[in-house]
Amino acid sequence: MTQGPRSLHLISSLRLANGGPTQSVTRLCEALNAIGSPAEIATVAAPGEERPEVENTPIHSFPITWPRRLRRSHGLEAFLSAEARRFDLIHVHGLWQWPGVAGRKAARRHYLPLVISPRGMLEPWALRQRAGIKHLALRTWEGDNLRGCRLLHATSEPEAARFRSLGLTQETCIIPNGVELPASTDARSCRSRSFILFLSRFHPVKGGDLLIRAWARLHPAFPEWRLDLVGPDPEGYRAGWEDLAKTLRIPPERIRFGGPVDGNDKWDLLSSVALLVLPSHSESFGNVVLEALACGVPVITTQGTPWAGLREHGCGWWVPCDQEAIREALHSALSMSDADLRTMGRKGEAWSRDFSWSAIAQAMTGAYRSIRR
C-alpha cells in the first residue's frame, strides 16, 4: 500500500456535545489511517469535557488558556511549533476560534499546504448569529485564514456554491461525510411504527421549535404516534422547547425529551423508529440524515440541508423550512402504510452505501495529493 500524505487535523473541541463535527473529524481520521494515509488530531479541551472513543488515531489534547472564548491554547501553539514539520499538510475544521489561526501560522512557518473545512459555519443562517463579530473576523483574522488556504473542503455542492458567493476562489473539493454501521443492528427486527425521532443537538439552528409547533397541530389526528426529541443540550435550549410543548398543550405521553445517545445506543435507537425528522434552518451536511438512511429509516428534512436527493431516491421529504411544510410532510408520512414506509426505508438504506468512510477517505487522500503536486 502506497502511503498517503501525512495530515494533521486541528479542531477547537472534540466534545461529544458538539455532535456532527466531532464525529465527522474523528471518523475521517480513523478512515484515513485505515487506508494508509497517516492522520493525527490536535485539539483543545476544558476540564470535564467528554470526547468519543477514537481508534488508531493519535490525539494531542491541550488545555485552554486565555482567551477561553476563542479556545486558545499555548500548549497547542507550542506543539505546532515543534511538530508541524512532521506532516505534509494541516487541515483545519471549523471557523471563528483560535486553532484556525494557529494552524494558518504553522502552515506558513513550515511551508505546508493549509486545508479548511468550514463545517457549515459560512452558511447564511450561521453568519447571522453574532453577525457583527463574524463579519469583523472575516475582514481580519478569519479572512486571512480562508484566503491563505490552498484547498477548501465542502461536504455538498450548496456549501461549495456558498464559498463562491463569498468570493473565495481557491480550489474546492466536494466530499461528503461518511457513515459506518456497527456489525449488528438487531433492533430493526423490533422497529416500532409509533415513534417519530428528532436526534440532534438542542439548538435553535436545528428547528426543534418548528417541529414541536407542527406536532401540536397534528398529533390529535394520529393518536398512536409519539414524537421523541433526543440529543445533547450544551447551551441549555432544551428547557425552552419543553416549555413550548407544555404551552401548546401537547400531552406528555405524545412527546418526550431525552439526553444524548452515542455508540451502539444511538444505532439501536435509530434502528427502532419509523421516521426521522431534522427540521434544521441550516446544515452543511446533516450526519444524522445519513445515519437514519443507513438504518432503513425514511427522513423528513428541510431545504436548509443539502438532502434534495431524498426525493430523487424515494426515501424521504425535502421541504421548505417552515412549520406548515413540516406539518404537511409529517401528515403525508404518518398516513402511509407500514409497508410503504418500509419500502422507503429500503431505498434509503441502498443509497447510504454510497457513503462509506473508506470511500470518503480515498477521496480526501486524492484531494490532499492534488495540492502537493
NORFEN-V812813 format. One record per residue. N is the residue number from 1. SS is DSSP state (a for helix, b for strand, c for the rest). OMEGA is omega in whole degrees, 0 to 359 (NA if undefined). D_LAST is the distance of its C-alpha to the last C-alpha in Angstrom with 1 decimal. Layout:
N|SS|OMEGA|D_LAST  N|SS|OMEGA|D_LAST
This chain:
1|c|177|19.7  2|c|182|16.1  3|c|177|15.4  4|c|179|12.9  5|c|179|11.4  6|c|186|14.4  7|b|174|15.4  8|b|185|18.3  9|b|179|20.2  10|b|176|22.7  11|b|188|25.7  12|c|179|28.9  13|c|171|31.2  14|c|178|31.4  15|b|174|35.0  16|a|182|36.2  17|a|179|38.0  18|a|174|34.7  19|c|191|34.4  20|a|183|31.3  21|a|178|28.6  22|a|182|29.8  23|a|184|29.9  24|a|183|26.5  25|a|182|24.6  26|a|179|26.5  27|a|177|26.3  28|a|182|22.5  29|a|175|22.0  30|a|182|24.6  31|a|177|22.9  32|a|179|19.4  33|a|182|21.3  34|a|180|23.3  35|c|176|20.4  36|c|173|18.9  37|c|190|16.3  38|c|181|18.2  39|b|174|19.2  40|b|181|21.9  41|b|171|23.8  42|b|186|25.3  43|b|181|28.2  44|b|183|31.5  45|b|171|34.9  46|c|180|38.4  47|c|175|41.4  48|c|180|42.3  49|c|181|39.2  50|c|180|38.9  51|b|185|35.5  52|c|171|34.5  53|c|183|34.3  54|c|184|30.7  55|c|169|30.0  56|c|181|27.7  57|c|176|25.8  58|c|177|26.5  59|b|178|27.8  60|b|186|28.4  61|b|187|31.1  62|b|182|32.6  63|b|177|35.8  64|c|169|36.1  65|c|183|37.3  66|c|356|38.4  67|c|187|37.7  68|a|182|38.0  69|a|180|37.6  70|a|179|34.0  71|c|174|33.5  72|c|179|32.6  73|c|176|32.5  74|a|178|32.7  75|a|177|31.9  76|a|180|28.5  77|a|178|27.8  78|a|178|28.9  79|a|180|26.7  80|a|180|23.6  81|a|185|24.5  82|a|193|25.1  83|a|186|22.6  84|a|182|19.4  85|a|179|17.9  86|a|189|18.2  87|c|178|15.4  88|c|179|11.6  89|b|176|12.3  90|b|182|15.6  91|b|181|16.9  92|b|179|20.2  93|b|180|22.7  94|c|184|25.4  95|c|167|26.6  96|c|183|29.6  97|c|194|29.8  98|a|179|28.9  99|a|176|26.2  100|a|177|23.9  101|a|179|24.8  102|a|178|24.4  103|a|178|20.9  104|a|181|19.9  105|a|180|21.6  106|a|179|20.1  107|a|180|16.5  108|a|183|17.4  109|a|185|19.4  110|c|176|16.8  111|c|180|13.7  112|c|173|12.2  113|b|178|10.7  114|b|176|13.9  115|b|177|14.6  116|b|170|18.2  117|b|182|20.5  118|c|177|23.7  119|c|175|25.6  120|c|187|28.1  121|c|173|28.9  122|c|178|28.3  123|c|185|30.7  124|a|181|33.8  125|a|181|36.2  126|a|181|34.2  127|a|178|34.0  128|a|179|37.8  129|c|185|38.5  130|c|190|39.1  131|a|183|37.8  132|a|181|38.7  133|a|183|36.7  134|a|178|33.6  135|a|174|33.8  136|a|180|34.2  137|a|180|31.2  138|a|178|29.1  139|a|185|30.3  140|c|192|29.6  141|a|180|27.6  142|a|173|26.3  143|a|177|25.3  144|a|178|23.4  145|a|184|21.5  146|a|180|20.7  147|a|183|19.8  148|a|183|17.6  149|c|178|15.4  150|c|185|11.8  151|b|171|12.9  152|b|180|16.5  153|b|173|17.7  154|b|178|20.9  155|c|179|23.2  156|c|177|24.8  157|a|176|24.7  158|a|179|27.5  159|a|177|25.6  160|a|177|22.6  161|a|178|25.3  162|a|177|26.7  163|a|183|23.5  164|a|180|23.7  165|a|178|27.4  166|c|177|26.9  167|c|179|24.7  168|c|189|21.4  169|c|180|18.9  170|c|171|15.5  171|b|181|13.4  172|b|172|15.6  173|b|177|15.6  174|b|182|19.1  175|c|182|19.7  176|c|168|23.4  177|c|181|25.0  178|c|177|26.4  179|b|179|29.8  180|c|180|31.2  181|c|172|34.9  182|c|184|37.1  183|c|184|38.6  184|c|172|41.9  185|c|185|42.9  186|a|183|46.6  187|a|180|47.5  188|a|182|46.9  189|a|179|50.2  190|a|178|52.0  191|c|181|50.2  192|c|177|52.6  193|c|197|53.2  194|c|185|54.5  195|b|170|51.5  196|b|186|49.0  197|b|161|46.2  198|b|182|44.3  199|b|183|41.7  200|c|177|39.7  201|c|173|39.9  202|c|183|43.1  203|c|181|41.8  204|a|182|42.7  205|a|184|39.3  206|a|172|40.2  207|c|181|43.2  208|a|179|45.7  209|a|177|48.5  210|a|180|48.0  211|a|180|48.3  212|a|178|51.4  213|a|177|53.1  214|a|181|52.4  215|a|179|53.7  216|a|179|56.8  217|a|191|57.8  218|a|193|56.9  219|a|180|58.0  220|a|181|61.8  221|a|183|61.1  222|c|188|59.2  223|c|181|61.2  224|c|185|59.6  225|c|175|56.1  226|b|176|54.8  227|b|175|51.7  228|b|175|49.9  229|b|191|47.5  230|b|175|45.6  231|c|178|42.9  232|c|182|42.2  233|c|187|43.9  234|c|184|42.2  235|c|170|43.6  236|c|181|47.0  237|c|184|47.0  238|a|183|48.6  239|a|179|52.1  240|a|179|51.9  241|a|177|51.1  242|a|177|53.9  243|a|179|56.3  244|a|179|55.2  245|a|178|56.1  246|a|180|59.5  247|a|180|60.1  248|c|175|59.5  249|c|173|61.9  250|c|181|59.6  251|c|183|61.5  252|a|178|59.8  253|a|180|60.0  254|a|178|57.8  255|b|180|55.0  256|b|180|53.6  257|b|181|51.1  258|b|181|49.2  259|c|184|46.8  260|c|173|43.3  261|c|182|42.5  262|c|175|39.6  263|a|183|38.7  264|a|178|41.2  265|a|179|43.7  266|a|181|41.2  267|a|178|40.7  268|a|179|44.4  269|a|181|45.1  270|a|184|42.7  271|a|185|44.0  272|a|182|47.6  273|c|183|47.6  274|c|188|48.1  275|b|173|46.0  276|b|175|43.3  277|b|174|43.3  278|b|187|40.5  279|c|190|41.8  280|c|170|39.0  281|c|185|38.8  282|c|174|35.0  283|c|171|32.4  284|c|178|28.6  285|c|183|29.0  286|c|185|32.3  287|a|187|31.7  288|a|175|35.4  289|a|180|35.6  290|a|180|33.2  291|a|178|35.2  292|a|179|38.4  293|a|180|37.3  294|a|177|36.2  295|c|178|39.8  296|c|182|41.3  297|c|174|42.4  298|b|188|42.6  299|b|164|41.2  300|b|174|42.4  301|b|189|39.9  302|b|177|39.5  303|c|167|37.5  304|c|177|36.1  305|c|182|33.8  306|c|190|31.3  307|c|175|33.4  308|c|181|34.8  309|a|176|34.1  310|a|180|37.2  311|a|181|39.4  312|a|183|37.4  313|c|175|37.5  314|c|184|41.1  315|c|178|40.7  316|b|184|41.5  317|b|178|42.2  318|b|195|39.9  319|b|175|42.3  320|c|183|42.6  321|c|175|42.6  322|c|187|46.4  323|a|184|49.3  324|a|179|51.0  325|a|178|47.9  326|a|178|47.4  327|a|181|51.1  328|a|178|51.1  329|a|177|48.2  330|a|180|49.9  331|a|179|53.2  332|a|182|51.5  333|a|184|49.9  334|a|177|53.1  335|c|182|55.2  336|c|175|53.3  337|c|175|54.7  338|a|183|53.3  339|a|180|52.3  340|a|176|50.4  341|a|179|48.5  342|a|177|47.6  343|a|176|46.4  344|a|180|44.1  345|a|179|42.9  346|a|177|42.1  347|a|178|40.0  348|a|179|38.0  349|a|178|37.6  350|a|180|36.2  351|a|185|33.7  352|a|182|32.5  353|a|177|31.2  354|a|189|28.2  355|a|179|27.1  356|b|180|26.8  357|a|178|24.8  358|a|179|23.1  359|a|179|21.8  360|a|180|20.7  361|a|177|18.8  362|a|180|17.1  363|a|180|16.0  364|a|177|14.9  365|a|176|12.8  366|a|177|11.1  367|a|178|10.6  368|a|181|9.3  369|a|183|6.6  370|a|181|5.8  371|a|178|5.6  372|a|181|3.8  373|c|NA|0.0
